[in-house]
Amino acid sequence: MTWAATATFGLCSVGVGAFIYVLIANLEPQPEYPELMTDALRLIGLGIALAAVAIGIVFLWSAGQAYAW
């Protein structure tokens, strides 16, 4: 059962990455902020979302390897 905690963390990480991606996909430019600020927030958010999904995939792969044993 040591794989269960790893799989849980992996699923949570993938979920957080998907949630962050949805947040940045719905980001709209605000008139009081420059356009560059919105683009920078989208870029930073995309980086965070991709990192969370990548970490989640690594943990899920690791849980799969532990489960196979």
PyMOL commands that set and color helices and strands:
alter all, ss='L'
color gray80, all
select helices_A, chain A and resi 2-25+35-68
alter helices_A, ss='H'
color red, helices_A
deselect
rebuild
show_as cartoon
